[in-house]
Every structure is written in C-alpha cells, then in structure tokens.
Amino acid sequence: MNFNPDKTEYPSVAPQGDDGAVETEMPTMKISDFAAQFGCVPLTPADNPKIQAFYNSMAMTSEKFSVHTKKEPDYFRFLAYAADNHHVFGYPNAQGELEGMVSLIVRPCYIGGRPDRVGHFLDLRFKRRKERTIKGDWKELGLGFTRSGSRVEETEGCRIYHGSYITTNIYATASIGKDAHAKAGQKKAEKPAPAPERKAPPVPPEKTPAAPAPAPEAFRVSNLAAYQAINIYARKPWKILSLGSFGKSREKLVVTQGTEKDLEPLKAFLDRQNQPKTFGYIYAGPSGELERRLRRWDGLSMSSFFIARDLSGKILGAFGAFDPGRGRQLYIDALPPEKERLAKLGAMAGLKVPRPNENIDILYLTSLELDHDLAPDLRLSVFDRLLSALFRSGLPRRYHIVSFCDYNKQSLLEVVSGGYMYDATPVLLYQLHSPDATEVYRESDMVLPPGHEMVLM
C-alpha cells in the first residue's frame, strides 16, 4: 500500500543530463503485478488483523533471550513513521494463511549530494522452512527489486535497497547467510583440478535425462554501516551530582529545548548535515523530513528537540526525544542473567525497571546530529551537554531506557561509558544487490555514516 493521503510532494529524482545526474527508468508495471512474480501479494490496512496475528507470533531470538516486537494497534501506523511510501507483502498458503511477510519503505534521500530515493526492507518474518508450504522467499523479492524495482510505478524510480538486522539475532543471521556477504575486490575462486574421467553407462536415447534446472540467482549484501543500539538505563552517581562534564573543552555552549522559532534554523542545520551523507534525509523544502515527522510521529513537537548552540547562536548539535510506543512495542521474555542484579539495584534506587513480558518504554534520540566540522573532543563535549540537558529535564524518568544509534565509524560511546549505565546491541545495515551490480555502497568507502534511523526499522 502506498500510504500518502496528503499527497505530499518530495524532491524528484534528478533526470539524466550533462551535469552527471542519475538516470531512472520509466515505470512500466504496478507493484501488485511485480509482487505476483515472486509468489506474494500486497497487503492493505484491511489485512491488519491477519498481519498482527502472524507478526506477533514471531520472535527475534538471540543467544540469551527472545525479543518480541509488536506494532499495535495498527501495523501501518508504524510504517507511516518510517515513510509515507510504504508497502507490505504477504505470502499466503493455499488456505489463505500467512506463512511469511516482508515490508518495504521508499523515502527521499541524498545520494552523492543530490535528491534521490532509497528503499529499506524490514520485518522479514517467515515460518521455518520445514513448516512452510509456500515456495516464495523474501530474498527473491528483494533481488527482484534490486534488478528492476526502478520500473515499478510505486517505487518512484528507486534503485538502491537496504536492510538491517541485529547480529545476535539467530534467525536473521541464518536467513542472510554468511556466503551472501560480498567483499570488495573479492577474487574469483580458482577452478578445481578436473576429476578423473569416468565413463557413464550407455543411456538409451528415449531416456536421456533432461537438462537440470538453473540454480537460483545468488544473493549478495554489502556492509553499509556497523552500529550499536545504545540503551541507557541511568546516570552514574557522579553524573547525577554534576561533578564535572566530559572532556576538557572550554567552549561555551547553550542547550535549549526547541520552539516554533527554531524550526527553520533546525531544518537548515539537519539538511546541511545530511546532504553529504549517503542516503541522508532531505530536510530542505516546504515538505521536508522534519515537517513530515512533526506531522506523522505521535507526540513529536519542536519542544521534543534539544539544541546546542555556541554563543553566536550557531547550532552545533541537536536531537529529538521521541517515544515510539504508540506505533511499536518491545517485550523480552526474561532479563539476561548479568542484568538481573543491575535491575534489582535500579528498583531499589527508584528507577523504572522493566519486568519480563512487560512493554519496555523507550525514549529514542532521533535526528541526532553533531556538526561535521567540530574537532573530535568538542564533538563529544557537545553530545555530553545535550545528553545532560535531557536528563536534567526529567523526561527520561518516565522511561525504562534512553536509546540512540551509535555508529562504529563515529562513536559517542566514550561519553556514555563515562557517566551512564547502559548496554549495547550490535546491528548491521547492509545493501542488498545482485552479484553483478555496479552501484554498490560500502562502509569502507564512506567518510560519514549513512543516513539511517534505527527506530524506524
């Protein structure tokens, strides 16, 4: 389903020309016809009860515990958080029961500093292979999109598709497969020495075996970014008492919560930060990403943002504090053994501590940006001041954890480890592509982390 009731207009994909813009193919088919080639059907809000029943039956299993994600009461509400252009594909069996599903969002982004599109696959949920009767698989659909998705009318010319998974998620890791990971400059395997020739017994002409069916096309992923979901439970005692700040920077900073007057300056800052990123969000224009989020995200307002400025008023960093709970809920079946003692101490100190099978209230730091031109120590200092201002506001007391996306390439963990109690969950963002793809993006080639919002996946 393409959910865009407001008919919001976004920057179009740049046409081909002498200026080196990217060429896109003319749409030639509807997404329903495209999906039918891969044994799946588009689902709509009328299918929400069916989606909920199937989705809620699946768990993300790690080596230590199971995480249950729910997107109640309306699965499509959460997809609208991620992008107005979103689709759900179902894999029904002969009885009409779902045995698999996959969702796709397509959003405006920057690629090479120019407006473009990127797609993201999420919620890849399938019964175990031995329990399925269907033949379709999400990999075939995903590979189909990378091959010819730009010809599908609803994708708006999108050529690049990515996904992400928790690397300790046993099922997700197995689904991707270690052989799928493409390596830059990978050498072709040498041909093995020929085996000794063996003469086969003569076969009567009428029983000549048919040629074997061609093997399915290989599936490849390339690493776009390794990051961690940082989950902060509480401040350490000395941080509560404000006994010093992070680093030795003497830079004078002012941190305030946003107002309507900050809308345009914040938009300009966020867009300037995102334009040099691969897949960076487009905040510029009257219908940019900031306005879209303020309109779509439940409870998000300008006062949700914490903004750091120098004494001249220049924005040096910002993030928004967002509660995704009205679109997505997270449960765990049990606390990991090493966290049980911490949970007991937290409860004694009056902290909000999650219980098994209880919804975990999460405050997520969205649109987290720190000026690219900041020196490393000042960059960490700005983040420390922003995080301190958030906790001083009292907002985190309503939540079990404060969470944000920490990229290995530009980690902020030094600030967190010094003043907060936390844990980290490793995640991999990858590009899905065919073996012969020429437009492949890799983390090793990027100066900045790609544009990505962990909470929307």
N, C-alpha and C positions, 0 to 999 in steps of 0.2 A: 504494500500500500504506500502510495506517495502522499504523506500527510502534510499538506501545506495549505490549510484552509484560508490563510490570509493572503495567499498568492505573493508572498514576499519575494522581491527581486534581489538577486545577488549578482556580483560582478560575473560577467560571462567569461567562458574560456577564450583566451586570446586566439584570434584567427591566424592562419599562417601568413607570413609576409616576409619582406626583406629584413625586418627587424629581428628575425630569429624566433618569433613566437611559435608556440606549439600547435601542430595541426591536429584537428579532431575529425573523425569520420562522421558522415551524416547518419542520423538514426535510421534504422531500417526495420526494426521489429519492436513489438511490445514485450514487456518484461514477462507477461504470462506465457507467451509463445516461447520465449527464451528458456524459461524455467522448465517447461514441459519436455524439452530435450534432455533434461537431466533427472527426470522422474520425480519432480516436485511441483508444488502448486503455491502460488501466492496466497497468504492468509490475510484476513481483514479483521477489524475490530469485532465483527460478528463472531469470529472464531476465538475470541478472548477466553471463554471458559475452557475450551479444548486446549489452548496454549497453556493456560495456567495449570491445568491438571497434569499435563506432560512435563512442563518446565519444573514444577515443584517436586516432581518425583525423582529428579536428578540431583546429585550432589557432586561438588568438586572435592575429590578425595586426595589428601596429601599423605605423606608417610606417617603423620602423627594424629591427624584428626580430619573430620569431614566438615566442609563449609556448605551451608545451604543458602542459596540466594533466591529470594522471591521478588517479583516485580508486580506487587498487588496494589490496588485492585485492578489496574488496567495496564497490561503489558505495553501497550502503545504509548502510554503516558511517558514511560521512561525513554523510549526511543525518541520521542519529541524533545527530551532534554538534549540528546546527542545531536540530532539534526532534523530539520523539517522534512527532508527527503529520506524516508526510511521504508524498509520492506522486510517482510517475514516470509520465509519459505518453509512449507511443511512437507513431510514425507509420509503420506498416509498408506496404510496397508489395504488389503482388499476389503476389510471391514470398515474402512474409514478412520481407523485409529492411528494417531501419530506414532511413528517409530523413530522420528528424527525431526529436527528443525534447525534452521540457521537464520540469522538476521543480518541485514546489510544496511548501513547508513552511508549516504553520499553527501559530502559537505564541500563548500568553497574552501580553498586553501591557497597558499603561495607555494609555487614550485619555481625555483630559480628567480625569485623576486617578483614573479608575475602571477596574476589571478589564474587559478586552475581548479581542479576537482580532485578529491581523493575519496576512496571508498574504504570502509572498515567492516570486516566480518566479525560478528560477536555472537555469543550464546550458541555455540556449536554443541548441540545436545542430541545424542543418539543412543539408542539402546545398544547393549553389547552385541557384537556381530552374531554371536550364536543365538541371540534372542530375536533377531530381525528376520522379517520375511521380504522386506523391500530390497531392491538392488541398488538404488541410488546412494550417493555418498557426497558429503559436503565438499570434498576435495575436487571432485569432478565439476561441481557447480562453480567453485572458486576459480579453478583453472579455466573454465569456460568464460568467466568474466574477464580474466586477465587476457585471454585470447581475443575476445570480440565484444566485451562489455560496452565499449565506447559506441557500438552500433545499436545499443538498446536505448530506446527513446527516454525512459525514465532516469537513466544514469547521467544525463546531461553531458555526454562526451567523456565520462570518467575512464581513464586508462590504468590508473595505479590503484592497487587494492592491498590493504594490510590487515593484520590481526594481532592479537596478543594473548599470552597465556601465562599463568603462574607456573614457574618452572618446577615447583614441588607438587603440582597437580599431576598425579599419576596418569589419569586417563587422558588429559590434554597432551602430556609429553608422549604417550604411546600413540595418540592419534596423529600427531605431527610426524613422528618417526625420525630417528637420528639420521637416516640416509637422505632426508629431504633437505637438510641444511646445505645450501650452496656455499662454496668457498671461492673467494676472489682468486683468480689465477690458478684454479684447480687444474692439475694436469690430467690428461686423458690416461686412462688405465692402459697399461701395455697389454698387447694381445698374448694370451697364454700359449705356450707351446702346443702344437697340434697333437692330439691324442693319437695313439697307434690306430691305423686304419683297420676297421673290422668290416668284413663283408656281411651284409644282411642277407638273410634267406630270400630267395626269389618270391615276389608277390604277384599273384595273378592280376592281370590288367583290370578286371572288374572290381578288385578290392583295393585299388590304390588309395591310400589314406588321403583325406582332404588336407589342404594347407592349414596349419594352425592359425587360430585367430590372433590378430596382432595384440601385443601386450598393451595395457592402458598406458597413456602418456604419463611420463614421470612428473612428479610434483616437487617444486623447489620453494624454499623460503630463504630469504637473506635477512640477517640481523640489522634492524634499523636502530634499536636502542635497547640497552640493558638498563633497567632501573629497579628501584625498590619502592614498595608501598611502605612508607614510614608511618607507624601508628604510635602516637604519643599518648601515654596514659596519665602522666602527671609531671609537675615540676619537681626537681630535686629541692631539698630544704633551703640550700643557699640561694637558689634561684628565686624561691618564694620571698626570701628576705631581701632580694635585690642587692646581694653582696657583690657588686661588680657586674660589668657586662662583658660580652665576648670580645676578644681581641684588644688591641692597644690603639685603635684608631681614635683620633681626636676630632673627627669630622662631626660637625654639629648637624643633627638630624631632628626633624619634627615628624611625628607619626600621628595622623588623624584618621577618623572614620569618614567615609565619603559622604558627600551631599550631592544634590542635583547639580550644583555649580561645578562639581568635579567631573561630570560626565564627559564633556568634550576633551579636557586635558588628559583624562584617563584613557579615553579611546585612542587619542593620538599616541600616547606612550605605549599602549598594548600593541597597536598596529606597527609602530616602529620596531618594537621588539620581535614581532612575529614575521615581518616581511623577509628577513634574511634566513629564516628557518625553512628547512624542507618540510612541507605540509603545515606551515604556520597558519594560524587562524587569521581570517580577514576581519579586522575590526573597523576599517575605514568605511566611509559612506553612510548614508541615512539608514540603511538596513544591515548594518554590520553585526558582528557576533555579540558584542556587548548588549546592544538593544534586543537582539534575539533572546539572549539568556535572561535578561530582565523581564521579558515578556513570557517566556516559556517555563522558567525554573521557579517552582513553588517556593515562595518566601525570600527569593533573592531580590535585593534592592541596593541602591547606591550606598546605604548605610552598612551593608554587609562587607564593604571593601575597607581595607586598611591600607593607607597610602603613606609612604615615606618620602619626604622632600628635604632638600638642603635649604639653607637659609635664604637662598634666592627664589625659592618656590619651585625649582626643578624637581620633577618626580624621579626618584632613584629606584624605587621598588614598590610593589603592591601585590596584594592577593585579596580574593573574596572568600568569606567564610560561608559555606553552603551546606545545608542539611538535605541530602538526597533521599531521606527516609520516606517521603510521600510517593516516590517512584520506585525505590528499591530498598529491600530489607535484607539484612545479613544475619545468619544464625550459625553457631557452631555447636556440635553435639557434645563437646566437652572441652574444658581448658587443657592445654598441654601441661604435662606434669611440672615442667620447670616454671610455669606461670601461676600455679595454684598458690604458692607461698606469697608471691607478689600480690595476688588478688586478695588474699586474707589481710595482708598488711594495709592495702589500699582501703578495704572496707572499714578497718579499724580507724583509719585516718579520715573517714567520712567521704571518701571518693566514690564515684558511681562505678560500680564493678559489675561486668556482665556475668550472667549465670548461664549455664548450659541451656540451649534451646530458647534463649531469650533474644529478642531483637537487639542487635548492637547499635546503639545510637552513635552515628559518626558525623563529625563536623569536618568537612573536606575543604582544603585550601585550593580554590580554583584560580585560574588566571594568574598563577604565581610567576612573577617576572621581576628580575633584578637587572638593572641597566647593564648592557653588554660591555660598556666602556669602563665599568668600575674595576679597580685593582682587586685582586683576589681577597685580600684581608678586609677591604671596605665592603666588598660584596657580602661576605659572611657577617660583617657587623650590621649591615642594613637588614639582613634577614633576621638576625638576632633581635634587633629593635622592633621589627614588625611582629615577631612571634611573642615577644614580651608584652607588647601592647595588646595583642589578642587575649592573652591570659589575664592581664590586668583588667580587661573589660568584664571579666566574669562569665563570658559566653561559654567557654569550654566546660564549666561546671555542670551544664545540662547534658553533657555527652559522655559516653564511655571513652572515646578516643578522638584525638585530632589527627587527621591523616593528610598526607601530601605525597606527591610523586617526586622521588629524588633520583635524578639521572646519574649514573656512574661517571659520565663524562664531566659533569659539573656538580659534584655532590655538595650538599649542605649538611651532611651528617656530622661534621665537626661541631657545629653549633648545637645540634640536638643531643649528641652524646655527652656534651659538657654540662648541660643543665636540665635534662629531662629523662624520664624513664620511658622506654619505648621498645618496640620490636620492629623487625623489617621482614617483608615478604618479597622475594625476588620475582621479577616479571620480565618477560621478553616481548618487545614489539618487533614484528617481522613483516617483511613484504612477501606476498605470495606471487609467484610468477612461474612461467614455463622455463624449461632448460635453455631455450634459445632466445630468451628475452634480452633486449638491448638496453631498455630503460630500467635499470636496477639500481636502487639506492642502498648504500651500506653505511653503517655507523662509522666505520674506519675512514670514510671519505668526508665526514661532516665535521665542521668546526663547532657547530652548536647542536644541541639535541633537537630532534624533530618536534614539530607541533603535535601535541597529543594530550588528551585529558583522561587520566586513569579512571576517574569516577564515572565516565560515560560509557565504559566498556563492560 
